[in-house]
Amino acid sequence: MKYLLLLAGLLGLAVSAGAVPTVSVQMRAIPATHSFVCRYTITLAADDTATTLALNLGRQLRIENLLSSGNATPRATRVYYPYFGDTLQQVVARFSGRARTVSLTYSGTPEGRLFNEQVMVFSGHSGWLPFRPYREYEEVNYVLEVQAPEGYQVESNSAAVEQRAGRWLFRGRAGAIEITALVARQFQQLASAGAPGIRVVKAGPALARTDTVLLRKAESIIAYYNRSIGQQDPITHFTILLPGTNADAFGMLENATVITYTDFDVAADREALLILAHEISHKWWGYGSVHDYNDWLNEAFATYSSLLYLRESGDEDGYQAELAKRAATVGNAPPIRGFDYRKHPRPMYRRVVYNKGTAVLAALHTRLGTEQFVRLLATVAARHVRSTDELLAVVEQQAGLKTRAWLLAEISR
């Protein structure tokens, strides 16, 4: 699941909507001490007109070197963030020419929940990468090079494009903090026999029955999604990473999910099945801001997509029960539109963004009927809709002005 990250002040950066930075990550893992050393280089896109670049980095990491294409060396300061009652390091670089590149070399040890004796997890919830304020999930084109000691292996969202003596090279396009490397002595892998290509990659010496069932359920979920919400932008490949660190689960834009639970049994546990379907759907539902009410475009849409799969799989009673359970929590919840989680106790965030948003989508489904509703979801998914105003525009185009007005009223009440 997407999660709320540390907040930082905006620096008035002017960025084209199509601007995609290029990122190079060179990381050396040191499993003996559960630590790492990383050189991170970001180059802004040619159509990005920013003259200032700020990067946030966890305060537990030690910055060893800063370089910039600007006239002056970037400066690093510590900034207090009330939401977490903690501080981050913030690196600020100013540019005077067309070349706009910043490089950081840093080292540190991830939190204890991110490693165990068999694996180190570097991914979206690991806090191991810098990010631009309010842009944790902006897409970046990346090259990732990982160095690991003899006897270790490295896995990522997709197969390595090059591997030689202790070095693995990966390329892709991902959310800025979602560039992923799992480092372990041993991995086991299951793969679909046909298309789309689905991999289950597990850290450790042995696979279990539950892992085979997980692959089969993932195949079923993705087949359904490709017929429905993904019909205009289908999944062609997908990776499920199982590090076994018992921390959390989250989906990523780059056709992958990390599920860390060691007792994850999608055959015996409806909640596990819903988690799997929810995280897979973040392939489409991950473009809304996580810092304001537009996060419902991520979490409510992923939640309702998982419920739709439950119904598709023949569990109508389960669909109704799960929907009713969520609807029961939203009676006196604030409106979705304009919701500011900072002004409410933490549980209210889930009640509004997840549960109330899910109830609104179920009501929209009833209003439109399944065929039109699914067609609407497919369009929203394919367009990577990032704001509620964009969503309302799509609703007006496909369902008419009255339905747009109805939806606006529902999220405003």
C-alpha positions as CSV (number, residue, x, y, z in Angstrom):
1,M,0.0,0.0,0.0
2,K,1.1,3.5,-0.6
3,Y,2.0,5.2,2.6
4,L,2.3,8.9,3.7
5,L,5.9,10.0,3.5
6,L,7.7,12.8,5.2
7,L,6.5,16.3,4.2
8,A,8.8,19.0,2.9
9,G,8.2,22.6,1.8
10,L,7.8,23.1,-1.9
11,L,10.5,25.3,-3.5
12,G,8.4,26.7,-6.3
13,L,9.8,24.3,-8.9
14,A,8.4,24.8,-12.4
15,V,8.2,21.4,-14.1
16,S,6.6,20.3,-17.3
17,A,4.0,17.5,-16.9
18,G,6.0,15.4,-19.3
19,A,9.4,15.9,-17.7
20,V,10.8,12.6,-16.5
21,P,14.2,12.7,-14.7
22,T,16.9,10.2,-15.3
23,V,18.4,8.5,-12.3
24,S,21.5,6.4,-11.9
25,V,21.9,4.3,-8.7
26,Q,25.1,2.5,-7.9
27,M,24.7,0.6,-4.6
28,R,27.1,-1.7,-2.8
29,A,25.4,-4.0,-0.2
30,I,27.3,-5.1,2.8
31,P,25.2,-7.9,4.3
32,A,27.7,-8.7,7.1
33,T,26.8,-5.4,8.8
34,H,23.3,-4.9,7.2
35,S,24.6,-1.7,5.7
36,F,25.1,-0.2,2.2
37,V,26.9,2.5,0.3
38,C,25.2,4.3,-2.6
39,R,25.9,6.9,-5.2
40,Y,22.7,8.4,-6.5
41,T,22.7,10.7,-9.5
42,I,19.7,12.5,-10.9
43,T,19.5,14.5,-14.1
44,L,16.5,16.6,-14.8
45,A,14.7,16.2,-18.1
46,A,15.4,18.7,-20.9
47,D,11.9,20.1,-20.7
48,D,12.1,20.5,-16.9
49,T,12.6,24.2,-16.4
50,A,13.6,24.1,-12.7
51,T,16.5,26.1,-11.6
52,T,16.5,24.7,-8.1
53,L,16.5,21.1,-7.0
54,A,15.7,19.8,-3.5
55,L,16.2,16.2,-2.5
56,N,15.0,14.7,0.8
57,L,17.1,12.0,2.4
58,G,16.6,10.1,5.7
59,R,18.5,11.6,8.6
60,Q,20.0,8.2,9.5
61,L,22.0,8.1,6.3
62,R,25.5,9.7,6.2
63,I,26.1,12.0,3.3
64,E,29.8,11.6,2.2
65,N,29.9,13.6,-1.0
66,L,27.7,16.1,-2.9
67,L,28.3,17.2,-6.5
68,S,26.2,19.4,-8.8
69,S,26.4,20.8,-12.4
70,G,25.6,24.2,-10.9
71,N,28.1,26.8,-9.9
72,A,28.1,26.0,-6.2
73,T,28.3,22.8,-4.2
74,P,24.8,21.7,-3.0
75,R,24.1,22.4,0.6
76,A,22.6,19.9,3.0
77,T,20.4,21.0,6.0
78,R,18.1,19.3,8.5
79,V,14.5,20.2,8.3
80,Y,11.9,19.4,11.0
81,Y,8.7,17.7,10.0
82,P,5.9,18.0,12.5
83,Y,3.8,15.2,11.1
84,F,6.5,12.7,12.1
85,G,8.0,14.7,14.9
86,D,11.4,14.0,13.3
87,T,13.8,15.5,10.8
88,L,15.1,14.8,7.3
89,Q,18.2,15.9,5.6
90,Q,17.4,18.1,2.6
91,V,20.0,18.7,-0.1
92,V,19.4,21.9,-2.2
93,A,21.2,22.6,-5.5
94,R,20.8,25.7,-7.7
95,F,21.5,25.6,-11.4
96,S,22.7,28.4,-13.8
97,G,23.1,26.5,-17.0
98,R,21.2,23.9,-19.1
99,A,22.9,20.9,-17.5
100,R,21.1,20.1,-14.2
101,T,22.6,17.1,-12.4
102,V,23.1,16.4,-8.8
103,S,25.0,13.4,-7.4
104,L,25.0,12.2,-3.7
105,T,27.2,9.6,-2.2
106,Y,25.9,8.3,1.2
107,S,25.9,5.2,3.4
108,G,24.0,3.8,6.3
109,T,22.0,0.9,7.7
110,P,18.3,0.3,6.9
111,E,15.8,-0.1,9.7
112,G,15.7,-3.5,11.4
113,R,12.4,-4.5,9.8
114,L,14.1,-4.2,6.3
115,F,16.5,-7.1,6.8
116,N,17.0,-10.4,8.4
117,E,19.7,-13.1,8.3
118,Q,18.8,-14.1,4.8
119,V,17.8,-10.9,2.9
120,M,18.2,-7.1,2.7
121,V,15.3,-5.2,1.2
122,F,15.9,-2.0,-0.8
123,S,12.5,-0.8,-2.1
124,G,9.7,1.7,-1.8
125,H,9.3,1.5,2.0
126,S,13.0,1.2,2.8
127,G,13.9,4.9,2.8
128,W,17.1,4.3,1.0
129,L,16.7,6.7,-1.9
130,P,16.5,10.5,-2.1
131,F,13.3,12.0,-3.4
132,R,12.0,15.5,-4.5
133,P,9.6,17.0,-2.0
134,Y,6.1,15.9,-2.6
135,R,7.3,13.7,-5.5
136,E,8.1,10.4,-3.9
137,Y,6.3,8.5,-6.6
138,E,7.1,10.6,-9.7
139,E,8.2,8.4,-12.5
140,V,11.9,8.3,-13.3
141,N,13.9,6.4,-15.9
142,Y,16.6,4.6,-14.0
143,V,19.7,2.5,-14.2
144,L,20.4,0.4,-11.1
145,E,23.7,-1.3,-10.5
146,V,24.1,-3.4,-7.4
147,Q,27.3,-4.9,-6.0
148,A,27.0,-7.8,-3.6
149,P,29.6,-10.1,-1.9
150,E,30.4,-13.5,-3.2
151,G,27.7,-16.0,-2.4
152,Y,24.9,-13.4,-2.7
153,Q,22.3,-12.8,-5.4
154,V,20.2,-9.8,-6.4
155,E,16.7,-9.7,-7.6
156,S,14.5,-6.8,-8.7
157,N,11.2,-6.0,-10.4
158,S,12.4,-7.5,-13.6
159,A,15.3,-9.7,-14.7
160,A,18.8,-8.2,-14.7
161,V,19.9,-6.9,-18.1
162,E,23.5,-7.8,-17.2
163,Q,25.1,-9.8,-14.5
164,R,28.8,-10.5,-13.9
165,A,30.9,-11.4,-10.9
166,G,29.1,-9.8,-8.0
167,R,27.4,-7.1,-10.0
168,W,23.8,-6.9,-11.3
169,L,22.5,-4.2,-13.7
170,F,18.8,-3.3,-14.0
171,R,17.0,-0.7,-16.1
172,G,13.4,0.5,-16.0
173,R,10.9,3.2,-15.3
174,A,9.6,3.4,-11.8
175,G,8.3,5.7,-9.0
176,A,11.3,7.6,-7.6
177,I,11.5,5.7,-4.3
178,E,10.3,2.4,-5.8
179,I,13.6,1.4,-7.4
180,T,14.1,-2.1,-5.9
181,A,16.8,-4.5,-5.1
182,L,16.6,-7.6,-2.9
183,V,19.9,-9.0,-1.8
184,A,20.0,-12.6,-0.4
185,R,22.2,-15.7,-0.4
186,Q,19.5,-17.6,-2.2
187,F,16.3,-17.1,-4.1
188,Q,13.6,-19.5,-5.3
189,Q,11.4,-18.7,-8.2
190,L,8.1,-19.7,-9.8
191,A,6.9,-18.5,-13.2
192,S,3.8,-18.7,-15.3
193,A,4.0,-21.0,-18.2
194,G,2.4,-18.5,-20.7
195,A,1.6,-14.9,-21.1
196,P,1.4,-12.6,-19.3
197,G,4.7,-13.5,-17.7
198,I,4.3,-13.6,-13.9
199,R,7.1,-14.3,-11.5
200,V,7.0,-15.2,-7.8
201,V,10.5,-14.5,-6.4
202,K,11.1,-15.7,-2.8
203,A,14.2,-15.1,-0.6
204,G,15.3,-18.3,1.1
205,P,16.1,-21.9,0.4
206,A,12.6,-23.4,-0.2
207,L,9.3,-22.8,-1.8
208,A,6.0,-23.8,-0.1
209,R,2.6,-24.8,-1.2
210,T,1.3,-21.4,-0.4
211,D,3.7,-19.9,-3.0
212,T,2.3,-22.0,-5.8
213,V,-1.2,-21.0,-4.8
214,L,-0.1,-17.4,-4.7
215,L,1.1,-17.6,-8.3
216,R,-2.2,-19.2,-9.5
217,K,-4.2,-16.5,-7.7
218,A,-2.0,-13.8,-9.2
219,E,-2.6,-15.3,-12.7
220,S,-6.4,-15.2,-12.0
221,I,-6.4,-11.6,-10.6
222,I,-4.3,-10.3,-13.5
223,A,-6.4,-12.1,-16.1
224,Y,-9.5,-10.4,-14.6
225,Y,-7.9,-7.0,-14.4
226,N,-6.7,-7.2,-18.0
227,R,-10.3,-7.8,-19.1
228,S,-11.6,-5.0,-17.0
229,I,-9.7,-2.0,-15.5
230,G,-6.6,-2.8,-17.5
231,Q,-8.3,-3.5,-20.9
232,Q,-6.7,-0.3,-22.4
233,D,-3.4,-0.8,-20.6
234,P,-2.9,-4.5,-19.8
235,I,-0.3,-6.1,-17.6
236,T,2.2,-7.9,-19.9
237,H,4.6,-9.0,-17.1
238,F,4.5,-8.9,-13.3
239,T,6.8,-9.7,-10.4
240,I,5.8,-10.7,-6.8
241,L,8.7,-10.3,-4.4
242,L,8.6,-12.3,-1.2
243,P,11.5,-11.2,1.1
244,G,10.0,-12.7,4.3
245,T,10.8,-9.8,6.6
246,N,7.3,-9.5,8.1
247,A,6.9,-5.8,7.6
248,D,4.2,-4.8,5.2
249,A,3.0,-5.1,1.6
250,F,2.9,-2.5,-1.2
251,G,2.4,-2.3,-4.9
252,M,4.5,-0.4,-7.4
253,L,4.0,1.3,-10.7
254,E,6.7,-0.9,-12.4
255,N,4.5,-4.0,-12.6
256,A,5.6,-5.4,-9.2
257,T,4.6,-5.8,-5.6
258,V,6.5,-6.6,-2.4
259,I,4.7,-8.8,0.1
260,T,6.8,-9.4,3.2
261,Y,4.5,-11.6,5.3
262,T,5.7,-15.1,6.0
263,D,2.2,-16.5,6.7
264,F,0.6,-15.2,3.5
265,D,-1.9,-17.8,2.4
266,V,-4.3,-16.5,-0.3
267,A,-6.3,-19.8,-0.3
268,A,-7.1,-19.8,3.4
269,D,-7.3,-16.1,4.1
270,R,-9.7,-13.7,2.4
271,E,-7.8,-10.8,3.7
272,A,-4.6,-12.1,2.1
273,L,-6.3,-12.5,-1.2
274,L,-7.6,-8.9,-1.0
275,I,-4.2,-7.6,-0.2
276,L,-2.7,-9.4,-3.2
277,A,-5.5,-8.0,-5.5
278,H,-5.1,-4.5,-4.0
279,E,-1.4,-4.4,-4.5
280,I,-1.5,-5.7,-8.0
281,S,-4.0,-3.0,-9.0
282,H,-1.6,-0.3,-7.9
283,K,0.0,-0.8,-11.3
284,W,-2.9,1.5,-12.4
285,W,-3.9,3.2,-9.2
286,G,-0.7,5.0,-8.1
287,Y,-0.7,8.4,-9.7
288,G,-2.6,10.5,-7.2
289,S,-0.8,12.6,-4.7
290,V,-0.2,10.8,-1.4
291,H,-0.1,14.1,0.5
292,D,-3.7,15.3,0.0
293,Y,-7.2,13.9,-0.5
294,N,-6.3,12.8,-4.1
295,D,-4.8,9.7,-2.4
296,W,-8.3,8.2,-2.7
297,L,-7.5,7.8,-6.4
298,N,-4.8,5.4,-5.2
299,E,-6.3,3.6,-2.2
300,A,-10.1,3.6,-2.7
301,F,-9.7,2.6,-6.4
302,A,-7.3,-0.2,-5.4
303,T,-9.6,-1.4,-2.6
304,Y,-12.7,-1.5,-4.8
305,S,-10.7,-3.2,-7.5
306,S,-9.9,-6.0,-5.1
307,L,-13.5,-6.3,-4.1
308,L,-14.5,-6.5,-7.7
309,Y,-12.1,-9.4,-8.1
310,L,-13.7,-11.1,-5.1
311,R,-17.1,-10.9,-6.7
312,E,-15.7,-12.0,-10.1
313,S,-14.2,-15.1,-8.4
314,G,-17.7,-16.1,-7.3
315,D,-17.6,-14.9,-3.7
316,E,-20.6,-12.6,-3.8
317,D,-21.2,-13.0,-0.1
318,G,-17.6,-12.0,0.6
319,Y,-17.9,-8.9,-1.7
320,Q,-21.1,-7.8,0.2
321,A,-19.6,-8.5,3.6
322,E,-16.3,-6.6,2.9
323,L,-18.2,-3.7,1.3
324,A,-20.6,-3.5,4.3
325,K,-17.7,-3.6,6.7
326,R,-16.1,-0.6,5.1
327,A,-19.4,1.3,4.7
328,A,-20.1,0.9,8.4
329,T,-17.1,3.1,9.3
330,V,-18.0,6.2,7.2
331,G,-21.3,7.5,8.6
332,N,-19.8,10.6,10.3
333,A,-16.6,10.8,8.4
334,P,-15.5,14.1,6.8
335,P,-15.9,14.7,3.0
336,I,-13.3,13.1,0.7
337,R,-12.9,16.3,-1.3
338,G,-10.6,18.6,0.6
339,F,-9.8,16.1,3.4
340,D,-6.6,17.0,5.3
341,Y,-5.3,14.0,7.3
342,R,-3.1,16.3,9.3
343,K,-6.2,17.7,11.1
344,H,-7.6,14.4,12.2
345,P,-6.4,11.3,14.2
346,R,-4.6,8.8,12.1
347,P,-7.5,6.3,11.9
348,M,-9.7,8.9,10.1
349,Y,-7.3,8.7,7.1
350,R,-8.3,5.1,6.4
351,R,-12.0,5.8,7.1
352,V,-12.1,8.6,4.5
353,V,-9.5,7.8,1.9
354,Y,-9.9,4.0,1.8
355,N,-13.4,3.2,3.2
356,K,-15.5,6.2,2.2
357,G,-13.9,6.3,-1.2
358,T,-14.7,2.6,-1.7
359,A,-18.3,3.2,-0.7
360,V,-18.6,6.1,-3.2
361,L,-17.2,3.9,-6.0
362,A,-19.6,1.1,-5.2
363,A,-22.5,3.6,-5.4
364,L,-21.1,4.9,-8.7
365,H,-21.0,1.3,-9.9
366,T,-24.7,0.8,-9.0
367,R,-25.6,4.1,-10.7
368,L,-23.8,3.2,-14.0
369,G,-24.1,-0.5,-14.2
370,T,-21.1,-2.9,-14.5
371,E,-20.4,-2.4,-18.3
372,Q,-20.3,1.4,-18.2
373,F,-18.5,1.5,-14.8
374,V,-15.8,-0.9,-15.9
375,R,-15.3,1.1,-19.1
376,L,-14.9,4.2,-17.0
377,L,-12.4,2.6,-14.7
378,A,-10.4,1.4,-17.8
379,T,-10.2,4.9,-19.2
380,V,-9.2,6.4,-15.8
381,A,-6.5,3.8,-15.5
382,A,-5.1,4.2,-19.0
383,R,-4.9,8.0,-18.7
384,H,-3.0,7.8,-15.4
385,V,-5.4,10.2,-13.8
386,R,-3.7,12.2,-11.1
387,S,-6.4,14.5,-9.6
388,T,-10.0,14.3,-8.7
389,D,-10.7,17.2,-11.1
390,E,-9.3,15.0,-13.9
391,L,-11.5,12.1,-12.8
392,L,-14.6,14.3,-12.8
393,A,-13.8,15.4,-16.4
394,V,-13.6,11.7,-17.5
395,V,-16.8,10.9,-15.7
396,E,-18.5,13.8,-17.5
397,Q,-17.2,12.6,-20.9
398,Q,-18.3,9.0,-20.4
399,A,-21.3,9.3,-18.1
400,G,-22.7,12.8,-18.6
401,L,-22.9,16.0,-16.7
402,K,-25.6,14.7,-14.2
403,T,-23.3,11.8,-13.1
404,R,-20.4,14.2,-12.7
405,A,-22.5,16.5,-10.5
406,W,-23.7,13.4,-8.5
407,L,-20.1,12.2,-8.0
408,L,-18.9,15.7,-6.9
409,A,-21.8,15.8,-4.4
410,E,-20.9,12.4,-3.0
411,I,-17.3,13.2,-2.4
412,S,-18.2,16.6,-1.0
413,R,-20.7,15.4,1.6
